[in-house]
Amino acid sequence: MEVVVVLLIVAAVLGLIGLASGVKVVKQYERGVIYRFGRVNALPKEPGARLLVPFVDKMTKVNMQVVTMPVPSQEGITRDNVSVRVDAVLYFRVVDPIRATVDVQNYQFAMLQVAQTSLRSIIGKSDLDDLLSGREKLHEGLELMLSTPATGWGIHIDRVEIKDVALPESMKRSMARQAEADRERRARIITADGELQASQKLSEAADTMAQNPAALQLRMLQTVVEVAAEKNSTLVLPFPVELLRFFDRASGGAPGQVGSPAGTPGSAAPAAQEVERPPAAPEVPAAEETPGIEDAGRAELPKAAPPQIPDPRTSEE
């Protein structure tokens, strides 16, 4: 009797262990692919607790979330012969867990290899300007190239984007010089356009002031007011050019000369008449040089005789 009880207890324990091993929990973002004696079931298991036949069924869980996969940098030569290094990022998700586990051994590794190959291919077919500014078309081309094999593996490509384009230093310097030259060209064009518009407006203003001379006087007074508004000690005194011309004509003509212009009948003498010069004074001959007082004094003074030294022999005698 005791042996039967022990056997029943052992059987119950084994049953509980088998039941526990047969119960599987599938999460909300997962799907379960069941293999019964190595053969896959047609329908995957939905989220929740699922009971499997112990030692008969085997379940593989497949993640249905969107996978973000960075594509390593790929070196290539563009269509216009520029060496670049491009890296991208790939977003995809599994839509058919059975095909993703049965038709391909490792769908994530397979997608990574296909993404690298497609990125190198798109680099060789594109120009440098397209890689820098026209990336939308490149993204569409990459997505189309990846969707062809991914559809057969039960994978949906959400989007593919180029992250960065690394250029050689020489190319960066060349592009910087080109951009600087283009900005300088646009600045010169804008400056020239402003000068043209300003000259047109000044021409119109000059025509208006020519019709009304008082406008020029008012403009001059306005300029004086603008200068006086500044806090400075400079006094601006406008001087008409016509007054300078008047003084120039007045200084060039002879005083009191009135008549018609030269060359006409009855005209007066030319304006610039030579004025008679007074007779020059007769030249006075240069006076002869007379000896100076010092020289005369030196001549009159007699020369003093040198002192005589007595001979010692004479004194002895």
C-alpha positions as CSV (number, residue, x, y, z in Angstrom):
1,M,0.0,0.0,0.0
2,E,2.8,2.4,0.8
3,V,4.5,1.7,-2.5
4,V,1.3,2.6,-4.4
5,V,1.1,5.9,-2.5
6,V,4.7,6.7,-3.3
7,L,4.1,5.9,-6.9
8,L,1.1,8.2,-7.0
9,I,3.0,11.0,-5.4
10,V,5.8,10.6,-7.9
11,A,3.4,10.6,-10.8
12,A,1.7,13.7,-9.5
13,V,5.0,15.5,-9.1
14,L,6.0,14.5,-12.7
15,G,2.6,15.6,-13.9
16,L,3.0,19.0,-12.3
17,I,6.5,19.4,-13.7
18,G,5.3,18.5,-17.2
19,L,2.4,20.8,-16.9
20,A,4.6,23.6,-15.7
21,S,7.0,23.1,-18.6
22,G,4.1,23.0,-21.1
23,V,2.7,26.4,-20.0
24,K,4.3,29.3,-22.0
25,V,3.5,33.0,-21.7
26,V,3.5,35.1,-24.9
27,K,3.9,38.8,-24.4
28,Q,1.9,41.4,-26.1
29,Y,4.7,42.4,-28.5
30,E,5.6,38.8,-29.4
31,R,4.2,35.9,-31.4
32,G,4.8,32.2,-30.8
33,V,5.8,29.9,-33.5
34,I,5.0,26.2,-32.6
35,Y,7.0,23.3,-33.8
36,R,5.4,19.9,-33.2
37,F,7.8,17.1,-33.9
38,G,9.8,19.5,-36.0
39,R,6.8,20.7,-38.1
40,V,5.7,24.3,-37.8
41,N,2.0,25.0,-37.2
42,A,0.2,27.2,-39.6
43,L,-0.9,29.8,-37.1
44,P,1.4,31.5,-34.6
45,K,0.3,31.8,-31.0
46,E,-1.3,35.0,-29.9
47,P,-0.3,36.9,-26.7
48,G,-1.3,35.2,-23.4
49,A,-0.7,31.9,-21.6
50,R,-0.4,29.0,-24.0
51,L,-0.4,25.3,-23.1
52,L,2.0,23.1,-25.0
53,V,2.3,19.3,-25.1
54,P,5.4,18.5,-23.0
55,F,8.2,16.9,-24.9
56,V,6.3,17.3,-28.1
57,D,5.8,20.9,-28.9
58,K,8.5,23.6,-29.0
59,M,7.8,27.3,-29.3
60,T,10.0,30.1,-30.6
61,K,9.1,33.7,-29.7
62,V,9.4,36.4,-32.4
63,N,9.6,40.1,-31.5
64,M,7.1,42.1,-33.5
65,Q,8.4,45.5,-32.5
66,V,10.1,48.0,-34.8
67,V,13.8,47.3,-34.8
68,T,16.3,50.2,-35.2
69,M,19.4,48.9,-36.8
70,P,22.4,51.3,-37.5
71,V,24.2,50.5,-40.7
72,P,28.0,50.8,-40.4
73,S,29.8,53.4,-42.4
74,Q,30.5,52.4,-46.0
75,E,33.2,53.9,-48.2
76,G,32.5,54.5,-51.8
77,I,33.1,56.7,-54.8
78,T,30.3,58.8,-56.1
79,R,29.4,59.1,-59.8
80,D,31.4,62.4,-60.0
81,N,34.5,60.6,-58.6
82,V,34.5,61.9,-55.0
83,S,35.5,59.5,-52.1
84,V,32.9,59.6,-49.3
85,R,32.0,57.7,-46.2
86,V,28.3,57.3,-45.6
87,D,26.4,55.7,-42.7
88,A,22.7,55.1,-42.4
89,V,20.0,53.8,-40.1
90,L,17.3,51.2,-40.9
91,Y,13.8,50.8,-39.3
92,F,12.0,47.5,-39.9
93,R,9.6,45.1,-38.2
94,V,8.4,41.5,-38.6
95,V,4.9,41.1,-40.1
96,D,5.0,37.3,-40.7
97,P,6.8,35.5,-37.8
98,I,6.6,32.1,-39.5
99,R,8.4,33.2,-42.7
100,A,10.9,35.3,-40.6
101,T,11.9,32.1,-38.7
102,V,11.5,29.5,-41.4
103,D,12.6,31.2,-44.6
104,V,15.8,32.9,-43.2
105,Q,18.2,31.7,-40.6
106,N,18.8,35.1,-38.9
107,Y,16.6,37.8,-40.3
108,Q,18.4,40.6,-38.4
109,F,21.9,39.7,-39.7
110,A,20.4,39.2,-43.2
111,M,18.9,42.7,-43.1
112,L,22.1,44.2,-42.0
113,Q,24.1,42.7,-44.9
114,V,21.5,43.7,-47.4
115,A,21.5,47.3,-46.0
116,Q,25.3,47.6,-46.3
117,T,25.2,46.3,-49.9
118,S,22.4,48.6,-50.9
119,L,24.1,51.6,-49.3
120,R,27.3,51.0,-51.3
121,S,25.3,50.6,-54.4
122,I,23.4,53.8,-53.9
123,I,26.6,55.7,-53.3
124,G,28.1,54.7,-56.6
125,K,24.9,55.7,-58.5
126,S,24.6,59.2,-56.9
127,D,26.4,62.5,-57.2
128,L,27.9,64.4,-54.3
129,D,25.2,67.1,-54.5
130,D,22.5,64.4,-54.2
131,L,24.1,62.9,-51.1
132,L,24.3,66.4,-49.5
133,S,21.0,68.0,-50.5
134,G,18.8,65.5,-52.4
135,R,18.6,62.8,-49.8
136,E,14.8,62.2,-50.1
137,K,15.2,60.4,-53.4
138,L,18.1,58.4,-52.1
139,H,15.9,57.3,-49.1
140,E,13.2,56.2,-51.5
141,G,15.8,54.3,-53.6
142,L,17.2,52.5,-50.5
143,E,13.8,51.6,-49.2
144,L,12.9,50.1,-52.6
145,M,16.2,48.1,-52.8
146,L,15.7,46.7,-49.3
147,S,12.0,45.9,-49.7
148,T,12.6,43.4,-52.5
149,P,14.3,40.7,-50.4
150,A,12.6,41.7,-47.1
151,T,9.1,41.0,-48.4
152,G,10.0,37.4,-49.0
153,W,11.3,37.1,-45.4
154,G,8.1,38.4,-43.8
155,I,9.7,41.8,-42.9
156,H,8.3,45.3,-43.6
157,I,10.7,48.2,-44.1
158,D,9.4,51.3,-42.3
159,R,12.1,53.8,-43.4
160,V,15.7,54.1,-44.3
161,E,17.7,57.3,-43.7
162,I,21.2,58.4,-44.4
163,K,22.7,59.7,-41.2
164,D,26.0,61.3,-42.1
165,V,28.2,61.9,-45.1
166,A,32.0,62.3,-44.3
167,L,34.0,64.2,-46.9
168,P,37.8,64.5,-47.2
169,E,39.4,67.6,-45.7
170,S,40.5,68.9,-49.2
171,M,37.0,68.6,-50.4
172,K,35.7,70.5,-47.4
173,R,38.1,73.3,-48.0
174,S,37.2,73.5,-51.7
175,M,33.5,73.7,-50.8
176,A,34.2,76.4,-48.2
177,R,36.0,78.5,-50.8
178,Q,33.2,78.0,-53.3
179,A,30.6,79.0,-50.8
180,E,32.6,82.1,-49.8
181,A,33.0,83.1,-53.4
182,D,29.3,82.7,-54.0
183,R,28.4,84.8,-51.0
184,E,30.8,87.5,-52.1
185,R,29.3,87.5,-55.6
186,R,25.8,87.9,-54.2
187,A,27.0,90.7,-51.9
188,R,28.5,92.6,-54.9
189,I,25.4,92.1,-57.0
190,I,23.2,93.4,-54.1
191,T,25.5,96.4,-53.6
192,A,25.5,97.2,-57.4
193,D,21.7,96.9,-57.5
194,G,21.4,99.3,-54.6
195,E,23.8,101.8,-56.2
196,L,21.7,101.6,-59.4
197,Q,18.4,102.3,-57.6
198,A,20.0,105.1,-55.6
199,S,21.4,106.7,-58.8
200,Q,18.0,106.6,-60.4
201,K,16.4,108.2,-57.4
202,L,19.1,110.9,-57.2
203,S,18.5,111.6,-60.9
204,E,14.8,112.0,-60.3
205,A,15.5,114.3,-57.4
206,A,17.9,116.4,-59.4
207,D,15.3,116.9,-62.1
208,T,12.8,117.9,-59.5
209,M,15.2,120.4,-57.9
210,A,16.1,121.8,-61.3
211,Q,12.5,122.7,-62.0
212,N,12.2,124.5,-58.6
213,P,15.5,126.1,-57.3
214,A,13.9,126.7,-53.9
215,A,13.9,123.0,-53.3
216,L,17.7,122.9,-53.4
217,Q,17.8,125.6,-50.7
218,L,15.4,123.7,-48.5
219,R,17.4,120.6,-48.9
220,M,20.5,122.4,-47.9
221,L,18.8,123.8,-44.8
222,Q,17.6,120.3,-43.9
223,T,21.2,119.0,-44.2
224,V,22.4,121.8,-41.8
225,V,19.7,120.9,-39.3
226,E,20.7,117.2,-39.5
227,V,24.3,118.1,-38.9
228,A,23.5,120.5,-36.0
229,A,21.5,117.7,-34.3
230,E,24.7,115.9,-33.5
231,K,26.5,116.8,-30.3
232,N,29.7,118.2,-31.9
233,S,31.5,121.4,-32.2
234,T,31.6,121.4,-36.0
235,L,29.9,124.3,-37.8
236,V,28.9,123.6,-41.4
237,L,28.5,126.7,-43.5
238,P,27.2,126.0,-47.0
239,F,28.9,128.2,-49.6
240,P,27.1,128.4,-53.0
241,V,29.3,127.4,-56.0
242,E,27.7,130.2,-58.1
243,L,29.3,132.8,-55.7
244,L,32.7,131.3,-56.2
245,R,32.2,131.5,-60.0
246,F,31.2,135.1,-59.6
247,F,34.3,136.0,-57.7
248,D,36.4,134.1,-60.2
249,R,35.0,136.1,-63.1
250,A,35.3,139.4,-61.2
251,S,39.0,138.8,-60.5
252,G,39.8,137.8,-64.1
253,G,38.3,141.0,-65.8
254,A,39.7,144.6,-65.7
255,P,37.9,147.1,-63.4
256,G,35.5,149.5,-65.0
257,Q,35.5,147.7,-68.3
258,V,32.1,147.7,-69.9
259,G,31.3,146.8,-73.5
260,S,30.3,144.1,-75.8
261,P,32.4,140.9,-76.0
262,A,35.6,141.0,-77.9
263,G,35.5,140.3,-81.6
264,T,32.2,142.2,-82.3
265,P,31.9,145.6,-84.0
266,G,32.3,148.5,-81.6
267,S,33.8,146.4,-78.9
268,A,36.0,147.9,-76.3
269,A,39.7,147.1,-75.8
270,P,40.5,143.6,-74.6
271,A,39.8,143.0,-70.9
272,A,43.4,142.2,-70.1
273,Q,45.4,145.3,-70.9
274,E,49.0,145.5,-70.1
275,V,49.8,148.2,-67.5
276,E,52.8,150.5,-68.5
277,R,55.7,149.9,-66.2
278,P,57.6,152.9,-64.7
279,P,61.1,153.5,-66.1
280,A,63.7,151.6,-64.2
281,A,66.1,153.6,-62.0
282,P,69.7,154.0,-63.5
283,E,72.1,151.6,-62.2
284,V,74.6,153.0,-59.7
285,P,78.1,151.8,-60.1
286,A,79.4,149.8,-57.3
287,A,81.5,151.9,-54.9
288,E,85.2,151.0,-54.7
289,E,86.2,149.2,-51.7
290,T,87.9,151.5,-49.2
291,P,90.2,150.1,-46.6
292,G,88.6,149.6,-43.3
293,I,89.4,151.5,-40.2
294,E,91.1,148.5,-38.7
295,D,93.4,148.2,-41.7
296,A,94.3,151.9,-41.6
297,G,95.1,151.7,-38.0
298,R,97.3,148.7,-38.5
299,A,99.3,150.6,-41.3
300,E,100.0,153.7,-39.2
301,L,101.3,151.9,-36.1
302,P,105.2,151.5,-36.3
303,K,106.6,148.1,-35.6
304,A,108.4,147.7,-32.3
305,A,112.1,146.7,-32.3
306,P,113.0,143.4,-30.7
307,P,114.8,143.7,-27.4
308,Q,118.7,143.5,-27.6
309,I,120.5,141.0,-25.3
310,P,124.0,142.2,-24.2
311,D,127.0,140.0,-25.1
312,P,128.6,138.6,-22.0
313,R,132.1,138.7,-23.6
314,T,131.8,142.5,-24.0
315,S,131.0,143.0,-20.4
316,E,134.1,141.1,-19.2
317,E,136.3,143.3,-21.3
